[in-house]
Amino acid sequence: MIFKLKQCAFLTLLSVGLLLSLTVNSQTKDSLSLNTIISEVVQNHPMVKKAMEDITTSDAKIGLAEANKQPVIDFNSSYSRVGPIPSITIPDMGTFSFTPHDNYSAGVNLNQTLYDFGKTEKTIQLEKEGKELSRQTVEQVRQKLSQVVIGNFYSLVYLQEAIKIKDEQLNTLNGHLAFIKKKQETGSATQYEILTTQVRISTIENQKTDLETALKVQVCQLNSLLGQPETSQRQVKSELNIPLKNLPNDSLMARAMQNRDEMKLAAEKAKLANLRYSLTGMQNNAVVNGFLSGGVRNGYTPYLYDPKINFVAGLGLKIPIFDGKRNRFNLIQAKSAMVANDQETEIARRNIVNEVVENEANVKASIQKVRQSELQLKQATQAYDLAKVKFDSGVITNLELLEGATIVSESRLMLLKARIDYTVNLYKLKSAIGDRLY
């Protein structure tokens, strides 16, 4: 009768442990959702802010290019003491100077490019395309950071849940150890059973230590992404198998070629390369300038020291004749950059094809693994239920029953990993076809 009561107590302990392990813990305090983390990172990460500064720089370059349409105005003044000065002496009339000893002047100068045969407009267009390239770069940086966050987030999900499973295994094993120690007192259990259980506890504790170490590393990486102190404690929500909206029904490859940042950047780089080639070909175009200068100075005869208002106005024409073949070689460089950009575009296209095919295959494979893991867990659970009946009938030992409980826990761990892999692969496929992760 006493043995039967002990059996019932042992079965109750194992059943409660497995029931708790099959329940998702949704009461995690201060846990972070994936969307919350991504939103924070894509707004405040230094890589994003640096890329945003490139847009500010591009705006300045556009303004600088447009400034060529505006006149350049400056003020200058000078004073000089000259000696000796040219003079002439006429008998009975005295000495006459042609310039004063003290010379001073002050004036305002204006220079304006009147026409440069399209060079300024082409430069402005080039800088505007550069800004668009910077904007696309910001989007690419945000997308890549989102990918990093997703990898980190689901690593944390797996580690958190795996540690819970290991804790439940340890609780079950420690309960079993206490149970067989009581059995040993009555002579119905051996030292071997105790030693075997202790070895299993040690093994699970080692596995838990490895998981906790990996968890600390991932939490540190999350704090780094969020810009928080590395010692901050973080927990994330268990968001698994989230349905991803807006996955296309048409060709994934066509969607990827249309939406991927790499292809958009390649298109912008091609526009820039063409503009640079066109602008390089215009470097030897003529430039027509106008200038105007007016002010006050002395030195005019016959009253050399009296200040007088003066001005000068005119037109200037600059036509390059020979530049030592500089423009020729600049055109060769610009043409080579266009060809190189075409090759980069082809490389990006091939890489995208590989990513789409690989991630689509991984999603299909992960679905199969989830189904297989669910089947294995179902079989392990049924086997454990059957083992409980056999143990209650005295057919098997408590070690054999404990083995069944261990298999259930390991099957849960495999199913957890399969579901996480499936979710991560869905996000990777979404990224591969160019859908935004943020």
Contacts in CASP RR format, 6 or more apart in sequence:
PFRMAT RR
TARGET T0000
AUTHOR 0000-0000-0000
METHOD contacts of the structure
MODEL  1
MIFKLKQCAFLTLLSVGLLLSLTVNSQTKDSLSLNTIISEVVQNHPMVKK
AMEDITTSDAKIGLAEANKQPVIDFNSSYSRVGPIPSITIPDMGTFSFTP
HDNYSAGVNLNQTLYDFGKTEKTIQLEKEGKELSRQTVEQVRQKLSQVVI
GNFYSLVYLQEAIKIKDEQLNTLNGHLAFIKKKQETGSATQYEILTTQVR
ISTIENQKTDLETALKVQVCQLNSLLGQPETSQRQVKSELNIPLKNLPND
SLMARAMQNRDEMKLAAEKAKLANLRYSLTGMQNNAVVNGFLSGGVRNGY
TPYLYDPKINFVAGLGLKIPIFDGKRNRFNLIQAKSAMVANDQETEIARR
NIVNEVVENEANVKASIQKVRQSELQLKQATQAYDLAKVKFDSGVITNLE
LLEGATIVSESRLMLLKARIDYTVNLYKLKSAIGDRLY
2 186 0 8 1.000
3 186 0 8 1.000
3 188 0 8 1.000
6 179 0 8 1.000
6 182 0 8 1.000
6 183 0 8 1.000
7 391 0 8 1.000
7 392 0 8 1.000
9 179 0 8 1.000
10 175 0 8 1.000
10 176 0 8 1.000
10 179 0 8 1.000
10 398 0 8 1.000
10 401 0 8 1.000
11 388 0 8 1.000
11 391 0 8 1.000
11 392 0 8 1.000
11 401 0 8 1.000
13 172 0 8 1.000
13 175 0 8 1.000
13 176 0 8 1.000
13 179 0 8 1.000
14 172 0 8 1.000
14 176 0 8 1.000
14 388 0 8 1.000
14 401 0 8 1.000
14 402 0 8 1.000
14 405 0 8 1.000
15 388 0 8 1.000
17 168 0 8 1.000
17 171 0 8 1.000
17 172 0 8 1.000
18 168 0 8 1.000
18 172 0 8 1.000
18 381 0 8 1.000
18 384 0 8 1.000
18 405 0 8 1.000
18 408 0 8 1.000
18 409 0 8 1.000
20 168 0 8 1.000
21 164 0 8 1.000
21 165 0 8 1.000
21 168 0 8 1.000
21 408 0 8 1.000
21 409 0 8 1.000
21 412 0 8 1.000
22 412 0 8 1.000
24 238 0 8 1.000
25 164 0 8 1.000
25 238 0 8 1.000
26 238 0 8 1.000
28 160 0 8 1.000
28 235 0 8 1.000
28 237 0 8 1.000
28 238 0 8 1.000
29 235 0 8 1.000
30 235 0 8 1.000
31 235 0 8 1.000
31 236 0 8 1.000
31 237 0 8 1.000
32 234 0 8 1.000
32 235 0 8 1.000
32 236 0 8 1.000
32 237 0 8 1.000
33 236 0 8 1.000
33 237 0 8 1.000
33 239 0 8 1.000
34 149 0 8 1.000
34 150 0 8 1.000
34 153 0 8 1.000
34 236 0 8 1.000
34 237 0 8 1.000
34 239 0 8 1.000
37 149 0 8 1.000
37 153 0 8 1.000
37 222 0 8 1.000
37 225 0 8 1.000
37 226 0 8 1.000
37 236 0 8 1.000
38 146 0 8 1.000
38 149 0 8 1.000
38 150 0 8 1.000
38 437 0 8 1.000
38 438 0 8 1.000
39 438 0 8 1.000
40 226 0 8 1.000
41 48 0 8 1.000
41 145 0 8 1.000
41 146 0 8 1.000
41 149 0 8 1.000
41 225 0 8 1.000
41 226 0 8 1.000
42 48 0 8 1.000
42 142 0 8 1.000
42 145 0 8 1.000
42 146 0 8 1.000
42 438 0 8 1.000
44 226 0 8 1.000
44 227 0 8 1.000
45 145 0 8 1.000
45 225 0 8 1.000
45 227 0 8 1.000
47 141 0 8 1.000
47 145 0 8 1.000
48 138 0 8 1.000
48 141 0 8 1.000
48 142 0 8 1.000
48 145 0 8 1.000
51 134 0 8 1.000
51 137 0 8 1.000
51 138 0 8 1.000
51 141 0 8 1.000
52 138 0 8 1.000
54 134 0 8 1.000
54 137 0 8 1.000
54 138 0 8 1.000
55 131 0 8 1.000
55 134 0 8 1.000
55 135 0 8 1.000
55 138 0 8 1.000
57 134 0 8 1.000
58 127 0 8 1.000
58 130 0 8 1.000
58 131 0 8 1.000
58 134 0 8 1.000
59 131 0 8 1.000
61 127 0 8 1.000
61 130 0 8 1.000
61 131 0 8 1.000
62 124 0 8 1.000
62 127 0 8 1.000
62 128 0 8 1.000
62 131 0 8 1.000
63 127 0 8 1.000
64 127 0 8 1.000
65 120 0 8 1.000
65 123 0 8 1.000
65 124 0 8 1.000
65 126 0 8 1.000
65 127 0 8 1.000
66 120 0 8 1.000
66 124 0 8 1.000
68 113 0 8 1.000
68 116 0 8 1.000
68 120 0 8 1.000
68 123 0 8 1.000
69 113 0 8 1.000
69 120 0 8 1.000
71 110 0 8 1.000
71 111 0 8 1.000
71 112 0 8 1.000
72 110 0 8 1.000
72 111 0 8 1.000
72 112 0 8 1.000
73 108 0 8 1.000
73 109 0 8 1.000
73 110 0 8 1.000
73 111 0 8 1.000
74 108 0 8 1.000
74 109 0 8 1.000
75 106 0 8 1.000
75 107 0 8 1.000
75 108 0 8 1.000
75 109 0 8 1.000
76 106 0 8 1.000
76 107 0 8 1.000
76 109 0 8 1.000
77 104 0 8 1.000
77 105 0 8 1.000
77 106 0 8 1.000
77 107 0 8 1.000
78 103 0 8 1.000
78 104 0 8 1.000
78 105 0 8 1.000
79 102 0 8 1.000
79 103 0 8 1.000
79 104 0 8 1.000
80 102 0 8 1.000
80 103 0 8 1.000
80 104 0 8 1.000
81 101 0 8 1.000
81 102 0 8 1.000
81 103 0 8 1.000
82 99 0 8 1.000
82 100 0 8 1.000
82 101 0 8 1.000
82 102 0 8 1.000
82 103 0 8 1.000
83 101 0 8 1.000
85 97 0 8 1.000
85 98 0 8 1.000
85 99 0 8 1.000
85 100 0 8 1.000
85 101 0 8 1.000
86 97 0 8 1.000
86 98 0 8 1.000
86 99 0 8 1.000
87 95 0 8 1.000
87 96 0 8 1.000
87 97 0 8 1.000
87 98 0 8 1.000
88 95 0 8 1.000
88 96 0 8 1.000
88 98 0 8 1.000
89 95 0 8 1.000
89 96 0 8 1.000
90 96 0 8 1.000
97 304 0 8 1.000
98 301 0 8 1.000
98 304 0 8 1.000
99 299 0 8 1.000
99 304 0 8 1.000
100 298 0 8 1.000
100 299 0 8 1.000
100 304 0 8 1.000
100 305 0 8 1.000
102 298 0 8 1.000
102 305 0 8 1.000
103 297 0 8 1.000
103 298 0 8 1.000
103 299 0 8 1.000
104 297 0 8 1.000
104 298 0 8 1.000
104 307 0 8 1.000
105 295 0 8 1.000
105 296 0 8 1.000
105 297 0 8 1.000
105 298 0 8 1.000
106 295 0 8 1.000
106 296 0 8 1.000
106 297 0 8 1.000
107 293 0 8 1.000
107 294 0 8 1.000
107 295 0 8 1.000
107 296 0 8 1.000
108 293 0 8 1.000
108 294 0 8 1.000
108 295 0 8 1.000
109 291 0 8 1.000
109 292 0 8 1.000
109 293 0 8 1.000
109 294 0 8 1.000
110 291 0 8 1.000
110 292 0 8 1.000
110 293 0 8 1.000
111 289 0 8 1.000
111 290 0 8 1.000
111 291 0 8 1.000
112 289 0 8 1.000
112 290 0 8 1.000
112 291 0 8 1.000
113 120 0 8 1.000
113 287 0 8 1.000
113 288 0 8 1.000
113 289 0 8 1.000
113 290 0 8 1.000
114 288 0 8 1.000
114 289 0 8 1.000
114 290 0 8 1.000
114 315 0 8 1.000
115 287 0 8 1.000
115 288 0 8 1.000
116 285 0 8 1.000
116 286 0 8 1.000
116 287 0 8 1.000
116 288 0 8 1.000
117 282 0 8 1.000
117 285 0 8 1.000
117 286 0 8 1.000
117 287 0 8 1.000
118 282 0 8 1.000
118 285 0 8 1.000
119 279 0 8 1.000
119 282 0 8 1.000
119 283 0 8 1.000
119 285 0 8 1.000
119 287 0 8 1.000
122 275 0 8 1.000
122 278 0 8 1.000
122 279 0 8 1.000
122 282 0 8 1.000
123 279 0 8 1.000
125 275 0 8 1.000
126 272 0 8 1.000
126 275 0 8 1.000
126 276 0 8 1.000
126 279 0 8 1.000
129 268 0 8 1.000
129 271 0 8 1.000
129 272 0 8 1.000
129 275 0 8 1.000
130 268 0 8 1.000
130 272 0 8 1.000
132 268 0 8 1.000
133 265 0 8 1.000
133 268 0 8 1.000
133 269 0 8 1.000
133 272 0 8 1.000
136 261 0 8 1.000
136 264 0 8 1.000
136 265 0 8 1.000
136 268 0 8 1.000
137 265 0 8 1.000
139 261 0 8 1.000
139 264 0 8 1.000
140 261 0 8 1.000
140 262 0 8 1.000
140 265 0 8 1.000
142 438 0 8 1.000
143 261 0 8 1.000
143 431 0 8 1.000
143 434 0 8 1.000
143 436 0 8 1.000
143 437 0 8 1.000
143 438 0 8 1.000
145 225 0 8 1.000
146 431 0 8 1.000
146 436 0 8 1.000
146 437 0 8 1.000
146 438 0 8 1.000
147 427 0 8 1.000
147 428 0 8 1.000
147 431 0 8 1.000
147 437 0 8 1.000
148 225 0 8 1.000
149 225 0 8 1.000
150 424 0 8 1.000
150 427 0 8 1.000
150 437 0 8 1.000
151 424 0 8 1.000
152 218 0 8 1.000
152 221 0 8 1.000
152 222 0 8 1.000
152 225 0 8 1.000
153 222 0 8 1.000
153 236 0 8 1.000
154 420 0 8 1.000
154 423 0 8 1.000
154 424 0 8 1.000
155 214 0 8 1.000
155 218 0 8 1.000
156 215 0 8 1.000
156 218 0 8 1.000
156 219 0 8 1.000
156 222 0 8 1.000
156 234 0 8 1.000
156 235 0 8 1.000
156 236 0 8 1.000
157 236 0 8 1.000
157 237 0 8 1.000
157 238 0 8 1.000
157 239 0 8 1.000
157 240 0 8 1.000
157 420 0 8 1.000
158 416 0 8 1.000
158 417 0 8 1.000
158 420 0 8 1.000
159 211 0 8 1.000
159 214 0 8 1.000
159 215 0 8 1.000
159 218 0 8 1.000
160 215 0 8 1.000
160 235 0 8 1.000
160 236 0 8 1.000
160 238 0 8 1.000
161 238 0 8 1.000
161 416 0 8 1.000
162 211 0 8 1.000
162 413 0 8 1.000
162 416 0 8 1.000
163 208 0 8 1.000
163 211 0 8 1.000
163 212 0 8 1.000
163 215 0 8 1.000
165 409 0 8 1.000
165 412 0 8 1.000
165 413 0 8 1.000
165 416 0 8 1.000
166 204 0 8 1.000
166 207 0 8 1.000
166 208 0 8 1.000
166 211 0 8 1.000
167 208 0 8 1.000
168 409 0 8 1.000
169 204 0 8 1.000
169 405 0 8 1.000
169 406 0 8 1.000
169 409 0 8 1.000
170 201 0 8 1.000
170 204 0 8 1.000
170 205 0 8 1.000
170 208 0 8 1.000
172 402 0 8 1.000
172 405 0 8 1.000
172 409 0 8 1.000
173 197 0 8 1.000
173 200 0 8 1.000
173 201 0 8 1.000
173 204 0 8 1.000
173 402 0 8 1.000
174 201 0 8 1.000
176 197 0 8 1.000
176 398 0 8 1.000
176 402 0 8 1.000
177 194 0 8 1.000
177 197 0 8 1.000
177 198 0 8 1.000
177 201 0 8 1.000
179 398 0 8 1.000
180 189 0 8 1.000
180 193 0 8 1.000
180 194 0 8 1.000
180 197 0 8 1.000
180 398 0 8 1.000
181 189 0 8 1.000
181 194 0 8 1.000
183 189 0 8 1.000
183 193 0 8 1.000
183 398 0 8 1.000
184 190 0 8 1.000
184 191 0 8 1.000
184 193 0 8 1.000
184 194 0 8 1.000
189 398 0 8 1.000
193 397 0 8 1.000
193 398 0 8 1.000
193 399 0 8 1.000
196 399 0 8 1.000
197 399 0 8 1.000
197 402 0 8 1.000
200 402 0 8 1.000
200 406 0 8 1.000
219 232 0 8 1.000
219 233 0 8 1.000
219 234 0 8 1.000
220 230 0 8 1.000
222 234 0 8 1.000
222 236 0 8 1.000
223 229 0 8 1.000
223 230 0 8 1.000
223 231 0 8 1.000
223 232 0 8 1.000
223 234 0 8 1.000
224 230 0 8 1.000
239 423 0 8 1.000
240 419 0 8 1.000
240 420 0 8 1.000
240 423 0 8 1.000
241 419 0 8 1.000
241 422 0 8 1.000
241 423 0 8 1.000
242 423 0 8 1.000
242 426 0 8 1.000
244 426 0 8 1.000
244 427 0 8 1.000
244 430 0 8 1.000
246 435 0 8 1.000
247 429 0 8 1.000
247 430 0 8 1.000
247 433 0 8 1.000
247 435 0 8 1.000
248 255 0 8 1.000
248 433 0 8 1.000
252 356 0 8 1.000
252 360 0 8 1.000
252 429 0 8 1.000
252 432 0 8 1.000
252 433 0 8 1.000
253 353 0 8 1.000
253 356 0 8 1.000
255 433 0 8 1.000
255 434 0 8 1.000
256 352 0 8 1.000
256 353 0 8 1.000
256 355 0 8 1.000
256 356 0 8 1.000
256 432 0 8 1.000
256 433 0 8 1.000
256 434 0 8 1.000
257 263 0 8 1.000
257 349 0 8 1.000
257 352 0 8 1.000
259 433 0 8 1.000
259 434 0 8 1.000
259 435 0 8 1.000
260 348 0 8 1.000
260 352 0 8 1.000
260 432 0 8 1.000
260 433 0 8 1.000
260 434 0 8 1.000
261 434 0 8 1.000
262 348 0 8 1.000
262 351 0 8 1.000
262 352 0 8 1.000
263 345 0 8 1.000
263 348 0 8 1.000
263 349 0 8 1.000
263 352 0 8 1.000
266 341 0 8 1.000
266 344 0 8 1.000
266 345 0 8 1.000
266 348 0 8 1.000
267 345 0 8 1.000
269 341 0 8 1.000
269 344 0 8 1.000
269 345 0 8 1.000
270 338 0 8 1.000
270 341 0 8 1.000
270 342 0 8 1.000
270 345 0 8 1.000
273 334 0 8 1.000
273 337 0 8 1.000
273 338 0 8 1.000
273 341 0 8 1.000
274 338 0 8 1.000
276 334 0 8 1.000
276 337 0 8 1.000
277 331 0 8 1.000
277 334 0 8 1.000
277 335 0 8 1.000
277 337 0 8 1.000
277 338 0 8 1.000
280 327 0 8 1.000
280 330 0 8 1.000
280 331 0 8 1.000
280 334 0 8 1.000
281 327 0 8 1.000
281 330 0 8 1.000
281 331 0 8 1.000
283 320 0 8 1.000
283 327 0 8 1.000
283 330 0 8 1.000
284 320 0 8 1.000
284 323 0 8 1.000
284 327 0 8 1.000
286 317 0 8 1.000
286 318 0 8 1.000
286 319 0 8 1.000
286 320 0 8 1.000
287 317 0 8 1.000
287 318 0 8 1.000
288 315 0 8 1.000
288 316 0 8 1.000
288 317 0 8 1.000
289 315 0 8 1.000
289 316 0 8 1.000
289 317 0 8 1.000
289 318 0 8 1.000
290 314 0 8 1.000
290 315 0 8 1.000
290 316 0 8 1.000
291 312 0 8 1.000
291 313 0 8 1.000
291 314 0 8 1.000
291 315 0 8 1.000
291 316 0 8 1.000
292 311 0 8 1.000
292 312 0 8 1.000
292 313 0 8 1.000
292 314 0 8 1.000
293 311 0 8 1.000
293 312 0 8 1.000
293 313 0 8 1.000
294 309 0 8 1.000
294 310 0 8 1.000
294 311 0 8 1.000
294 312 0 8 1.000
295 309 0 8 1.000
295 310 0 8 1.000
295 311 0 8 1.000
296 307 0 8 1.000
296 308 0 8 1.000
296 309 0 8 1.000
296 310 0 8 1.000
297 307 0 8 1.000
297 308 0 8 1.000
297 310 0 8 1.000
298 304 0 8 1.000
298 305 0 8 1.000
298 306 0 8 1.000
298 307 0 8 1.000
298 308 0 8 1.000
299 305 0 8 1.000
299 308 0 8 1.000
300 306 0 8 1.000
300 308 0 8 1.000
352 432 0 8 1.000
355 432 0 8 1.000
356 429 0 8 1.000
356 432 0 8 1.000
356 433 0 8 1.000
358 432 0 8 1.000
359 425 0 8 1.000
359 428 0 8 1.000
359 429 0 8 1.000
359 431 0 8 1.000
359 432 0 8 1.000
360 429 0 8 1.000
360 432 0 8 1.000
362 425 0 8 1.000
362 428 0 8 1.000
362 429 0 8 1.000
363 422 0 8 1.000
363 425 0 8 1.000
363 426 0 8 1.000
363 429 0 8 1.000
366 418 0 8 1.000
366 421 0 8 1.000
366 422 0 8 1.000
366 425 0 8 1.000
367 422 0 8 1.000
369 418 0 8 1.000
369 421 0 8 1.000
369 422 0 8 1.000
370 415 0 8 1.000
370 418 0 8 1.000
370 419 0 8 1.000
370 422 0 8 1.000
372 418 0 8 1.000
373 411 0 8 1.000
373 414 0 8 1.000
373 415 0 8 1.000
373 417 0 8 1.000
373 418 0 8 1.000
373 419 0 8 1.000
374 415 0 8 1.000
376 411 0 8 1.000
376 414 0 8 1.000
376 415 0 8 1.000
377 408 0 8 1.000
377 411 0 8 1.000
377 412 0 8 1.000
377 414 0 8 1.000
377 415 0 8 1.000
380 404 0 8 1.000
380 407 0 8 1.000
380 408 0 8 1.000
380 410 0 8 1.000
380 411 0 8 1.000
381 408 0 8 1.000
381 411 0 8 1.000
383 404 0 8 1.000
383 407 0 8 1.000
384 401 0 8 1.000
384 404 0 8 1.000
384 405 0 8 1.000
384 407 0 8 1.000
384 408 0 8 1.000
387 396 0 8 1.000
387 400 0 8 1.000
387 401 0 8 1.000
387 404 0 8 1.000
388 401 0 8 1.000
390 396 0 8 1.000
390 400 0 8 1.000
390 401 0 8 1.000
391 397 0 8 1.000
391 398 0 8 1.000
391 400 0 8 1.000
391 401 0 8 1.000
427 437 0 8 1.000
430 437 0 8 1.000
431 437 0 8 1.000
END
